[in-house]
Amino acid sequence: MDAAHKSGRFPIYAKKPKKEGPASSRPDEDGLSRTKLAGESDRPDSRTWTSFIYRQHLARFCLNPVIDAIRSRRTVKKMDAERPPARSDVETVIEAAIWAPNHHATEPWRFVVVAGEARKRLGAALAAALVTSSTERVAPERLEVERNKPLSSPVIVALIGSPKKGDNNIVPQEEVVAAGAALQNMLLAAYSLGLASFVRTGAHSYSQEVRTFFGMGESETLIGMVYLGYASGAVPPGKRIPFREKTTWLQD
Ligand SMILES: Cc1cc2nc3c(=O)[nH]c(=O)nc-3n(C[C@H](O)[C@H](O)[C@H](O)COP(=O)(O)O)c2cc1C
């Protein structure tokens, strides 16, 4: 048991409530059980508007670092290319990725870290892919844009989906889904370390030139290139369609 378990900091590790005790987990209006949140008294009349606000906003977001990070993390495109993150931070980001859930314990991922001069070689691969895919002559300025993309951040971690082969139980789609979960872990870990992150793909990322650069096998797919660094400008606010518009409950 580590310190986080012992401290009970994470609710899922908290001790089970005593049976005869207060209704820590009782049915809500919709019949689903809910857990008593910080600051909420055990008395039934405690669910007034003040406790409602407390429950909705303070307890749910401010006191929950995971939910808070999920909501407030943003894609940051402008980074200080001259200020690389510590290697240990990059490794923490990669380590977070490998704790993503994955079916049949396939761990369908691997990582290629591109930093320093190697970013220029990645830029050259992207530019070459642009030339290959174009039917007309590519303007030098357009080539330059492609070539410079990897130079916009000091470190890029390519997450490569590397599905396990030779097992009929493995569903290819699940391998990609697991790698996607790893990608989100990376972004949240970066955010928690004060790093800016930006997942970059684009048509040329899937080219043979880039596949060769990353030494990818036939069954592998590029999940995303995670640009990492420190933000060098304002970060635009996030925008999402409210989840209720995307949610259907089936209860009867
Ligand atoms: C797999 C994947 C690939 C992405 N590729 C690009 C990209 O090539 N260019 C880009 O501008 N953003 C890319 N993004 C980032 C999205 O634009 C960004 O997540 C979206 O705008 C939402 O912003 P947020 O991350 O701040 O919520 C990608 C995101 C994912 C998950």
The ligand as an ORCA input file, in Angstrom:
! r2SCAN-3c Opt
* xyz 0 1
  C      -5.571     12.193    -32.430
  C      -5.533     13.693    -32.433
  C      -4.908     14.352    -33.463
  C      -4.856     15.750    -33.491
  N      -4.215     16.369    -34.530
  C      -4.209     17.718    -34.586
  C      -3.585     18.390    -35.663
  O      -3.002     17.784    -36.545
  N      -3.624     19.738    -35.684
  C      -4.260     20.462    -34.702
  O      -4.296     21.677    -34.790
  N      -4.803     19.844    -33.642
  C      -4.815     18.501    -33.552
  N      -5.363     17.866    -32.480
  C      -5.777     18.663    -31.315
  C      -7.199     19.148    -31.407
  O      -7.261     20.174    -32.354
  C      -7.632     19.655    -30.027
  O      -7.620     18.593    -29.107
  C      -9.010     20.267    -30.097
  O      -8.940     21.482    -30.747
  C      -9.639     20.476    -28.734
  O      -8.856     21.353    -27.974
  P      -8.460     20.986    -26.474
  O      -7.465     19.860    -26.563
  O      -7.860     22.246    -25.930
  O      -9.706     20.593    -25.755
  C      -5.442     16.485    -32.445
  C      -6.071     15.806    -31.389
  C      -6.120     14.435    -31.379
  C      -6.793     13.736    -30.238
*
